[in-house]
Amino acid sequence: MRRLTRILTFAGTIGVLTTGPLAAQVNAPLTDAAKEARWAAEKELESLAVIDRKVMIPMRDGIHIPADIYRPKDASQKYPIIWVRTPYNFNFWDIRNGVPRDMTNAVTAIKHGYAFIEMQERGEFFAEGEWDVLGGPISDGDDEINWMVKQPWSNGKVGTTGCSSTAEWQLGVVALNNPGYAAFNAQGFGCGVGRVGPFYEQGNWYRGGVFMMYNLTWFYENQKPQHPMFAANISQEDLIRLSRSWDLVAYDPPVDWSKAYWILPLQDILKKVNGPKGVFADAMPVPGGGRMIQRTPNDPAWYKGALYHDDKRINVPGLWYTSLYDIALAPNLALYNFVRETAKGTAANQQWLIIAPVGHCAFTRATGDTVVGERDMGDARLPYLDIMYSFFDLTLKGKNSDTMDSMPRVRYYTMGNNKWNTSDTWPPRGAQPMTFYLASGGAANTLHGDGALTAKPGAIDKPDSFTYDPTNPVPTLGGYRVGSDPAGLGGSFDQRKIEERTDVLVYTTEPFAEGTQVSGPITPTLYVSSDAKDTDFSIKVMDVYPDGTAYNLDESIQRMRYRDGYDKPIVFMELGQVYKVSFQPLVTSNYFLPGHRLRIELSSSSFPRFERNLNTGGHNYDESEGIVAHNAVHHSAKYPSAVTITVVKPSAP
């Protein structure tokens, strides 16, 4: 029988849970000093709080969900609740080290005058029932809030916090607009967004209709049944005792994902690495159904689970934390704007956004000398915890503060000049589009080709051609981390070694004569052709330094069968035809210093961030062999391939 392979930990910001290589680093055996600090935090918590662990909360269908509850000992008043819900193990005991888990988050909440409650998602660890992505059904969230606000010590208001999976479920539940759900702090929440505006990412399953491979590692670690079976009448005392002795931290032989990603067919990868059965590729009795890998971007099954879609409305104050090198910044920002535009009452003006120059859930790991990948970001720190508690004081206690009085609606970090900026909108008010057109003499291949970005399209079409072989895809370098990224962390890396490949087209502007801030969407429009029925086109945007270093800002991809829309019939390509394709917007905030240049790379792959298109026109997920595609990018007055950036003009002195 398989045993649990995952270690999980809070990573600084309340609710930030970390998995994978970083988790292994954070969860290394503790030093004696660290163990003493854990005991000290637990003892401080015992001195400050009423502690009630493994409380089983009933759902409407009879399933019970466990909660650990910490509330101030002073019974003379009622308290608002900070609520964290997770698919991961929130067990208070660190079995591996034989000490309590770090209880600092609970201690901090108590000291700020809040009750702090952690809950498991349905079907995970000590929770009953069948697990589904984002802790569906959404009705569990409703039932849990109703239970909390009815407690005699509750003031009737609940706020949520957390990052990644601990944030993403919030979006669907907060859209229920339960009166007790008074505020939310969603951090790194991309996988909670289904469809918003032009984005049909369905929980970051897709980018441009292309499956995102990082899902494999997450589902390998998290879709297995991870809870023991207990007798229906087991006591709370026995559950607490078992939580201190049940071995939740065990290891299988590790999977070499740099090899596993290459397995075909795609739908069999988890099976081939001895992964668990579950919703990734197997039929499951959950609201959206199983076999997620077989769904199209607009499959009806996506709309039956717990994802947030833009047919829902959020009328609750929100504090949104996002990252420039997270997996889904563009749809995150589209959702933030959508909520501001559609929320009713005061909630429309109580939405605050922070865009940080870090990777996924790395907010509190920024330092005075932050480096993301290989690029120096300067001092990227912010007092995230203080901001969050000021936000909760306002929304859960009705208590204003200088922090919230002066809090801009949007605070964003601009790379390049490494500065925090503020705005009342995103993109920043007054930002203007600037378009560059692709140009070449037909030889834009590699860094040494003749590709350029110019102010006007050329008169004659001299297309740039390349061969895309799915057995030799362009490798991913940086961006959002996937298992084979350097150090497994992603970020910004010099792309020049990628640009030596002949299947990469490179287009670069002349050096900027003056500093230029690009903050907002980046929208590519290409005119392309292929001898394959279906293929992909990929794009990467970079800041090129005077010495030639080319740092990636964002990247995307588009599957040609979906070029007319994800809710439209699939239309395959025909030999000899040129097709217009508009990508979903990319996004960044970057200051191009004088002498720097804007560059884009075009190809048909970025693996293993995105699955390889096998070019056959088939399902792709169930195919074992592909064909080579000969692809071309056209650019002229007739075929004005271009990239449009968003430029923020300097403020008047």
N, C-alpha and C positions, 0 to 999 in steps of 0.2 A: 504494500500500500504506500502511496506517495505521502510524504510528510511536508509540512509547511516550509516553503523556501524563502520566505520574505521576512525582512526585519524592517520595522517602522519606528519612526521617532518624530516628535515635535522638533521643528528646526528654527526656533526663534520667535517668529510671529505666531500669535495664537492661531491654532488650527493648521499651521503649515506642516504637512506630513511629507516625508521624503522616502522614496524607494530607489532601488537600483544601486549603482556603484557608490553614489554619495551616501546612501543609507548605510552601506557596509562600512564606510569610513566613520560616519557619525556613531555607529553602533559597535565600534571596536571595544574590546574589553576595557572597562573603566579603570582609571587610576584610583589609588586609595583616596586621594583628595576629592575626586569626583564622586566616589561612593559616599564620602562623608557629607558632601554638599547635598546629595540626594536625600540622605537621612535627615539632614537639617531642614530641608524644604518640607518633607513629610511631617516632621514634628511641628514645624511652624503652622502648617495647614491644620493639624490636629488641635493646635491651641486656638486657632481663629474660627474654625468652621465646624458646623454639624456635617458629618460625613455619612452618606447613605449609599452604599455601593451595591451593584447588581439588583437594582429595583426593576422588576419586570412589568412593563407598561403594556396594557392590552390594546390591540388594534380592533377595528370594527369587525374583522373577520375571525377574531379569536386568537390570532398570532400575538406573541409577546415579544417586546423589544427591550433589551437591557439598557439601563441608564446608571451612571455614577453621578451622584448629586452632592454638591458642596455648597453650603450656604452659611452666611454669617451667623454667629451664635446669638447675637443680640436679637431677641424675639419681640422687641417693642415696636418694630416697624416691618413693612413688607418690602420685598426686593425685586427689582427687574432681573431677568435671566439672560445670561450669555450662554448660547447653545451651540455645541459642536457635534455634528453627526458625521459618521465616517464608515466606509466599507472596511477600513483597516482596523487593526487590533488596538483598542484604546485601553487595554488592561492596565491597571494601576501598578502592576508588579512586573519588574524587569527580571524575568526568570534566568536569563543568561548570566547576569551579574549578581543575582541574589539580593537585590536591593529594590526599593521603590523606583518606579519611573520618575522622571523629572516632573515634579508637581508645581513648578514655578507658575505656569499659566493659571492654575486654579488659585494659588496663593495671591497672585496679582489681582485677579478678579474680585476675590473676597476683600482685599485691601481697598479696592475702588468702590466697594459697596454693592457688589453684584453676587447673585447666586451663579454658579458655574455648573453646567450639565453637559456631560458627554454621553452620546448614544451610539449604538451600533446600527448599521443598516440591516434590514430584513435579510435573513439567510446567511449572515456572517458571524463567525465565532459563537458567542453565547445567544445570539438572536435566533428566533424560530423562523420557519418559512423558507421559501425559495428566493434566492438572490437574483435581482435583475440590475442592469446598469443604472446608476444614479439612485439606487435604493427605491425603485418603484415597488408598489404603486405610489403615485403622488399622494394618495389619501392617507398614507402613513404619516406624512408630514403634518397634515391637518389634524389627525388624531393625537399626535405627539404634542403639538402646540396646545390643543384643547385640554389635554391632561395637565400640562405644566401651569397654565394660567389659572387652573382651578385649585392649585395647591394653596393651603392657608397662608403660607409665607410669601406668596407671589404677589407682585403689584399689578399683574395682568398684562405685562409687556415682556416680549421676548425679542432678542436680537441675535443674529447668527454671525459667525466668523469662520474662516478657514481658507485654505489654499488647495488648488487642484481638486481632487475628488471630494475634499471636505468643503469645497465652495460650490462645485458645479451643480449639485442637487438643489442648492438654494434657489436657483432661478425658476425652476418649475413650481416649487412650493410657494415661493413668495408671490408668484403670479396668481395664486388662489386668493390672495388678499384677505387672509384670515385676520380678523380684528386684533388678535393677540400678537401677530407677527408685525412688530413695530419698526424694525430696522434690519438691514443686512450689510455685511462687509464681505464681499466676494473678491477673492484674490486668485489670480491665475485660473480663471473660470472657463476657459475655452471649450472644454468637453461638455459643458452644460448647454451650449448653444446649438440648436438644431438648424433651423432656417431663420435667417434674418436678412432682409433686403435681398441683395444679389447672391448672398452666401448660402449654399446648401451643403454645409460641412457636416451636419448631422453628428455633432459631438466630436468634431475633428477626425471623423472617420475618413472624410474626403477632403481634398483640396483640388478644386477644378474638376471634380469627378474622378479623381485618382486616389486610390486607397493609400492611407498613410501608415507605413510599416511599423512605426513605434507601437501601434496597438497590439501587435503580436506579443511583445514582451510584457505589456501590462496585463493582457488577458491570460497569458501563461501563468502569471503570478497571482492573479486575483479572481479568476472565474471559477476556481475549484470550490466545492463545498468545504467550508472551513469552520464548521461548528460541530461539537459533539452532540450526541443525543442524550438528553436528560429526561428523567422521569417527570411526568406532568406535575407531580406534587413535591418536587425537590425544593428544599428550603433556601431562602436567601443566604443563610449562613453557609450552607454547603456550596452554593455557587461561588461565594467569596473565597472559601477555602480552596476549591478546585482551580480558581483563577490564579492562585499562587503556586500551583503545583503542576498544572497541565502544561506539557511541553509545547509551547506555541512557537518556539524558535529552533527549528531543526533544518537540516540542509539536504537537498538532493545534490548529485553531481551537477555543477553549473553547466548551462547551455552556452555554447560558443555561438553567439548570435551573428557574428561576422560570417559564419558559414551557414547557419540555419536560415538566414534571410534568402539565400539563393535557392532553397528547395522549391521545386515545382511538383504538382500544382500548388498554388498559394494556399488554397483552402485546407491542405493537408499538413501545413508546417507544424502546427501544434501537436498533431498526432505523431508526426515523425520525430519530434523531440521529446516524446513521452509526456506531453502536456495533458492537462485535464480536459474532459469534455465540458461543454458549456455553450453559452450563447454565441460565441465566435463562429462556430461552424456546425453546431448540433442543434437539433430541435429541442426546445425547452418550454415548459409550461409557464411562460411569463407573458406580460401584456403585449409586448411587441413581437413575440415569437422568437425563435432561435435563428441560427444560421445568418448572423449579421453580415458575414462576408459575401453573401449572395444578394444582398439588397442593392438596388440602384439608389442614386442620390435623392430621388423623390418617392421612394417606396412607401406605400401607406403604413408599413410597420413602424417607420420612424415616428409616426404621429400618435402611436398608441402607448408609448412608454413614458419616461419621466423627463425627456428633453424639453427645453423651452423653445417655442416657436413664436414668430411675430404675429400670430393671430391671438396671442395672449397679451394681457396688460399688467404692468407692474405699477402699483400706486402706493409704494412704500419707500421711504427714504433709503438711499443706497450710498455706500462708500466703496468705490471700485478700485482695486489695485491691479495694474497690468504691467507687462514687461516688453521691452523692445525685442528681446530674443526669446519670447515665449512662442508657443505653437500656433496661436491664433489671434494675434493682435488686431488685425483688420476687422474680423467679425466681432471681436470684443468691443472695439470702438464703435462699430455700427450699432451694436446693441445698446451701448450707453447713450448714443444720440437718439435712438429710437425711443428709449424710455423717457428721456427728457422731452421729446416731442409729443408723447402720447399719455404720459401720466396725468392724473387728475389732481386738483387741489394743490396743497403745499408740496406734495411729493415731487412735482415737476421741477421745483426750484431747490430741492434737497437731494441732489445727485452730485457727488463729488468724485472726481477721477484723478488718479495718479498714474503716470506712465514712466516707469523706471528703466534705466539702462542695464538691466540684468537679465539672467535667464529665468527659467520656470521656478517660481516660488523662492527666489534668491534675494528677496527684498532686504531682509535684515542681515544678509551676509555681505552687503556692500560695505566698503571701508573708505578711509580717506584716500586710498590709492587703489581704486577698483579696477580690475582687469577682467574683461569678459572675452574668453577665448584667448586671443593674443593682443587685443586692442586696449589701450589705456583709456579708461573712462573718467579718471580723476576722482574727486570726492563726490560719490553718488549717494551718500547717506541721507536718510530722512528719519525723523522720530515716529515711525509707523505706529508703535504701540500707543504713544501719547495721542496721536491723531485719532486712532480708533476709539480710545476711551473718551476723548472729547466728543466724538460723534455719538457714542452711546449715551453719554451724559445728556446731550441735547435731545436725542430721540426717545430714550427710555426713561429719563428722569425729568425732562423739561428744564434742564439746567444749561444755560448758555455759558460760553467761555470765550476768552480772547482768541483761542485757537480757531474755533469755528467761526467767530465773527470775521476773522481775517483770512479764512480759508478760501482760496480761489476755487472756482468750479472745476478748473482743469489745471493741474500742475504736471508739467512734462519736462523730461530731461533731453537736452540736445547734445548729441555726440559731436565730436570734432572740436567745438570750443568748450565742451564739458561744463554746461551750465543748466541749472534748473530754471525753467521759465514758467510763467503763469498766463492764463487766458480765461475768458468766460465761455469759450466755445472750443470745440474740436471739429475741424482744424482751427487754428488760431484765427480770430476775426481779422479780416482783411487779406488773408492768404489768397494768392492768385495762381491759376494754372500756368505752366510753362511747358511747351511741347518741343521735343527734339525728334527729328526724323532720322530713320536709319538710312545710311548711304554706304556704298562701296563700289569697287570696280568688279565685283563678283568674287572677291577673294577675302572675305572677312574671317575665314577660318584661323583660329589660334590667336594668341596674343600678338603675333607678328604679322597679322593680316592687315588689310586696308579698310576695315570697318570703321565708320565714324558716326557720330550723332551730330546733326546739323540743324540749323534754324529753318530750312526749307527742304521739301522733298526734291529728289533729283528728277530730271526730265525723262530719263530712259531707265527701264527696268533691267538691272543686271543682278539677277537673283544670286543669293549665296546658298550653296548646296552642301549637304553633309550626309553621311551614312549613319543611321542609328541601328545598332546591333544590340538586341536585348541581352545577348550573352556577354556584352562588354559595355555596360552603361557608364555614364559619367558618374563618378563617385561623389557622394555628399561630403562637404567639408564645412562644418560649422552650422550656424543657424540653430534651430531647436535641436536639442540633443536626441540622437538615436543611438542604439547600442554600439555602433562601430565608430562613432565620432571620436576624435582625439580626447582622451580622458573621460569619454562618455558624457561630457558636459555641454558641448556646443558653444555657440557664441560667434565672435567675429574673428576670422582667420584670413591670412593672405591667400588669395585665390590664384596666384600666378601659375602654380603647377597644374591646376585644373585647366587653365587657359592655354596650355601647351598642346592640348588634344585637338586633333583635326575635326572632331565632331562637335566642337564648341565654336560658335560664332561670337566675335567680340566687337563691340561698337563703343566708342569713347568720344566724349566732347573734347574741345579745346580746353586748356586750363582756364578756370574762372579768374577773371581779372580782379574781382573783388569778392569778399566773403559773401556766401549765399546760404541762407537757412532754408532747408527743405523739410517741412513739417506737415505731414498730412498724407493723403492717398497718392499712390503712384500707379497709373493706369496704362498698361501696355495694350496696343492694338496692332496685330500682325496680319499680313497677307501671306498665306502659305500654300504649299502644294506638296503632294506625296504620291508615291506609287503604291502605298498601302491603303486599305479600306479605312483603317483607323490607326492613329498614332497619337503621341503626345508632343506638346511643345512646352519647354521649360524656360524660365527666365530668372536671372539673378541680377540684383542691383548693387553697385559698389561705389565706394569712395576711393579714388586712386590718388595716392600721395605723390609728391614730386619725385621721390626715389623709385616709383613704380609699384610700391606695395598697394595691393587692391583688397580692401576690407569689405566683406559682404555686409549689406544692410538688411535685405530681405530677399526672399525668393518665392516663386510660385510655379504652377504648372497647369496645363489645360488639356483635357482629353477631347479630341476633335469630335467624337460622336455626340458630345454634349454642347457643341459650339452654339447651337440655336436656343439653348436653355435646358435646364434640368427637368422642367415640367413639360417639355415638348417631345415629340417622337424622335428617336435616334435616327440620324441621317449620316450615312457613311460617305467617305470621300470617293471621288472618281478621278482616274488618271487624266492628267492634262488640265484639270480645273484648279483655279486659284480661289481660295476661300478666306474671307475675313473672319478673324477670331479676336474677340475682346476678352481679356483676362479679368477675373475678379481683382479688385484693387489690392495692391500691396500697400505697405505703410512704413514710414520711418520718421524720425526727427534727427536730422544730421546737418551740421554746419560744414559746408565745403569752404575751407580756408583758401585765400588767394593762392593760385598755382595748383590747386587740386582739380581733379576731373571727375565727372560722372561717367560711369561705365555700366553697360548691361552685357550679360552673357546670355546667349540663346542656345538651346540644344533640345533634346527630347527625353532627358532623364536627369534625375538626381537621386541616386540609389545608395543607401537604402532608406532615405527619407520617404521617397515615394515608390510604390510598386512599379515594376517594369511593364510597360505595355508590350505585349507580344505581337502586336501589329496585325492580328488575324481578323479582327472584327468579331471574335467570339466573346464569351463571358470573361475571359482572362483569368478569373479565379480558379477555374477547373481545367486549365490547359497546361500541358507539360512542354510544349514546343512552340517556338515563335518563328517569325520570319524577319529578315532584314528590311528596313524601310529606307528609301532614299528620299529625303525631305529637303525642302527649299523654303527660304524666306525671301519674299519679293519686296521691292521698295522703289517707288517712283511716284510721279504725280498721279498715275492711275492706281497705284498700289501704295498708298501713303502709310507704310508701317511706321509706328511712332511710339514714344513713351512720354506720357504727360506727368510731370511732377507738380508738387504744390509748394510754392515759394512764399516765404514770409518776408515782407519788406521790413527794413530796419525802422524802428520807431523814430518819429521826428524828435530832434533834440529839444 
